[in-house]
Amino acid sequence: MTPWLVPLALAFGLVVGAGATILIVVAHRRGTRAVAVASPGLPDGVDEVLDALESAGVVLDPSNNVLKASTGALAFGLVWNQALVHQELLDLVDQVRRSGQPVSREMHLSRGPFGEAQIHLFVRVARLGSRFVLLLADDRTESHRLEEVRRDFVGNISHELKTPIGAIGLLAEAMESAADEPEEIKRFSKRLVIEADRLSRLTHEIIELSRLQAADALGHAERVEVSAVIAQAVDRNKVAADSHGVSLVIGGTKKAEVFGDEQMLVTAVHNLVANAIQYSPDGSRVGLGVTTHEGIVEIAVTDQGVGIPEADRDRVFERFFRVDEARSRHTGGTGLGLSIVKHVVQNHGGDVRVWSQPGSGSTFTIRLPEASHATAAILGVNKA
């Protein structure tokens, strides 16, 4: 080698090495943003564009190697070892390369190469210059989940409404056929009143649940005395309790206060008490207790009923779910009472828990933030 070429080669090596070091440092510093692999010819500013987009973004070279990927693309598990994970995405990329036209598609994909979780994405693929391809993906998993919940809810409502409506129609026909039999007319009319009452309760609770799920469900919060809530809930259930010989016993703290809507809270406690009476044997006792601890108010409703099987405890707050289908229908239960309880409590920043032992009864506990300056500020209420 010519002697003057030796120092030139050494200098070139130092420059290349320094450049690689700079790329590594820059990539490390941008680790929370777009992940990049150096590639000549990639348009300037692609990093910044991917960082600014809410969509997950990926840039691929002519060999389908991932040159740049946003953190969203990594979080969704679309990229692994500098390659697209899903064959469905690669097929879209190939289609764009062949046609040169952008493609948009709704896709249901697994989340990453190993996980079983599913994500629903709206994917757009287009050319980026003459050599590269840009893939963007918007996460629509939650919106699809909510749509499924809505469809299930509508389907459940349709099913539940058919029972009383069908029964009312059949009873009306039976009464017409028994026009000359006063005793039969009397029997059918009593049953008609029961079914009409069930339909009325179901309609009311569907409307109530829809209202509770609205964004402004708790628009007018104020200080509420828990003792007043308990008293009203007990009063509403007094007739039902007396008819079954069930005694309602109140105990615990009497001065506890929370911020919220008094009538919503009365509805929640009323539903728990009504449920306890419904599933308790005649002559038993239903207890209501209020305790406070470290800024939390707990309202517990305890019965001596049949209890809830362990497999059903996580489902009791689902809409239209009934632990004992036959018993609920016999007593006119709608399957919405506990779901309403859950939404009321969540709207007040609390939660509801259940303890139960088959044959030994159940305890439902509402937990709410105790009234304080802090909760007043959160809810936008002036302390009296």
Residue pairs with C-beta under 8 A, 6 or more apart in sequence:
23 38
27 35
27 36
30 36
30 47
32 71
33 47
33 50
33 51
33 70
33 71
34 46
34 47
34 50
34 51
34 57
34 68
34 69
34 70
34 71
35 68
35 69
35 70
35 71
35 74
36 47
36 67
36 68
37 65
37 66
37 67
37 68
37 82
39 61
39 67
41 129
41 131
42 59
42 67
42 68
42 132
43 128
43 129
43 132
46 59
46 68
46 128
47 68
49 57
50 57
50 59
50 68
50 69
50 70
51 70
53 70
53 136
54 72
54 138
55 70
55 72
55 136
55 137
55 138
56 70
56 72
56 73
56 75
56 76
56 78
56 121
56 136
56 137
56 138
56 139
57 68
57 69
57 70
57 72
57 73
57 134
57 135
57 136
57 137
58 66
58 68
58 69
58 70
58 73
58 78
58 79
58 84
58 134
58 135
58 136
58 137
59 66
59 67
59 68
59 69
59 128
59 132
59 133
59 134
59 135
60 66
60 67
60 84
60 93
60 132
60 133
60 135
61 67
61 131
61 132
62 131
62 132
64 83
64 84
64 90
64 93
65 82
65 83
66 79
66 82
66 83
66 84
67 132
69 78
69 79
72 137
72 139
73 79
73 137
76 111
76 112
76 119
76 121
76 137
76 139
77 85
77 110
77 111
77 112
77 113
77 115
77 119
78 84
78 85
78 86
78 89
78 109
78 137
79 85
80 112
80 113
84 90
84 93
84 135
85 112
85 113
86 107
86 109
86 110
88 107
88 109
89 107
89 109
89 123
89 125
89 135
92 103
92 105
92 123
92 125
92 135
93 125
93 133
93 135
95 103
95 125
96 102
96 103
96 125
96 126
96 127
96 133
97 127
97 133
100 127
102 124
102 125
102 126
102 127
103 124
103 125
103 126
104 122
104 123
104 124
104 125
105 122
105 123
106 120
106 121
106 122
106 123
106 140
107 120
107 121
107 122
107 123
108 118
108 119
108 120
108 121
109 118
109 119
109 120
109 121
110 116
110 117
110 118
110 119
111 117
111 118
111 119
118 141
119 139
119 141
120 139
120 140
120 141
120 144
121 137
121 138
121 139
121 140
121 141
122 137
122 138
122 140
123 135
123 136
123 137
124 135
124 136
124 137
125 133
125 134
125 135
125 136
126 133
126 134
127 133
127 134
128 134
153 319
156 319
156 320
157 206
160 202
160 320
160 334
160 335
161 199
161 202
163 198
163 329
164 195
164 196
164 198
164 199
164 202
165 199
167 191
167 195
168 192
168 195
168 196
168 199
171 188
171 191
171 192
171 195
172 192
174 184
174 188
175 184
175 185
175 188
175 189
175 192
178 184
178 185
178 188
179 185
194 332
197 332
198 332
198 334
201 332
201 334
202 334
202 336
205 334
205 336
205 337
205 340
206 336
208 267
208 340
209 319
209 336
209 339
209 340
209 343
211 217
212 264
212 340
212 343
212 344
212 347
213 343
217 264
217 343
217 347
218 260
218 261
218 264
218 347
218 348
218 379
220 261
221 259
221 260
221 261
221 379
221 380
221 381
222 259
222 260
222 261
222 262
222 381
223 257
223 258
223 259
223 371
223 381
223 383
223 384
224 257
224 258
224 259
224 260
224 261
224 262
224 265
224 371
225 255
225 256
225 257
226 253
226 256
226 257
226 258
226 265
226 290
226 297
226 299
227 254
227 255
227 256
227 290
228 262
229 262
229 265
229 266
229 269
229 299
230 250
230 269
230 288
230 290
230 299
232 266
232 270
233 266
233 269
233 270
233 272
233 273
233 288
234 248
234 250
234 273
234 288
236 266
236 270
236 273
236 274
237 248
237 270
237 273
237 274
237 277
238 248
240 246
240 274
240 277
241 247
241 248
241 277
241 286
244 277
244 280
244 282
244 283
245 282
245 283
246 277
246 280
246 282
246 283
246 284
246 285
246 286
247 284
247 285
247 286
248 273
248 285
248 286
248 287
248 288
249 285
249 286
249 287
249 288
250 287
250 288
250 289
251 287
251 288
251 289
251 290
252 288
252 289
252 290
252 291
252 300
253 290
253 291
253 292
254 290
256 290
256 292
256 297
256 370
257 297
257 370
257 371
258 265
258 297
258 348
258 368
258 369
258 370
258 371
258 375
259 348
259 369
259 371
259 375
259 376
259 379
259 381
260 347
260 348
260 368
260 379
261 347
261 348
264 344
264 347
264 348
265 344
265 348
267 340
267 344
268 340
268 341
268 344
268 345
268 352
268 366
269 288
269 299
269 301
269 366
271 337
271 338
271 340
271 341
272 301
272 338
272 341
272 364
272 366
273 286
273 288
273 301
274 337
275 337
275 338
275 364
276 286
276 301
276 302
276 303
276 305
276 362
276 364
277 286
277 303
278 327
278 328
278 331
278 333
279 303
279 305
279 306
279 323
279 324
279 327
279 362
280 286
280 303
280 304
280 305
280 361
281 304
281 305
284 303
284 304
284 305
285 304
286 301
286 302
286 303
286 304
287 300
287 301
287 302
287 303
288 299
288 300
288 301
288 302
289 298
289 299
289 300
289 302
290 297
290 298
290 299
290 300
291 297
291 298
291 300
292 298
292 370
295 369
295 370
295 372
296 367
296 368
296 369
296 370
297 367
297 368
297 369
297 370
298 365
298 366
298 367
299 365
299 366
299 368
300 363
300 364
300 365
300 366
301 363
301 364
301 365
302 361
302 362
302 363
303 361
303 362
303 363
304 360
304 361
305 361
305 362
306 324
306 358
306 359
306 361
307 356
307 357
307 358
307 359
307 360
307 361
307 362
308 316
308 323
308 354
308 356
308 358
308 362
309 323
309 358
312 321
312 323
313 354
313 356
315 321
316 323
316 338
316 354
317 338
317 339
317 341
317 342
317 352
318 339
319 335
319 336
319 339
320 334
320 335
320 336
320 339
321 335
321 338
321 339
322 328
322 329
322 333
322 335
327 333
328 335
338 364
341 352
341 364
341 366
342 352
345 351
345 352
345 366
345 367
345 368
348 368
348 369
349 368
349 369
349 375
349 378
349 379
350 366
350 367
350 368
350 369
351 366
351 367
352 364
352 365
352 366
352 367
353 364
353 365
353 367
354 362
354 363
354 364
354 365
355 362
355 363
355 365
356 362
356 363
369 375
371 383
373 383
375 381
376 382
376 383
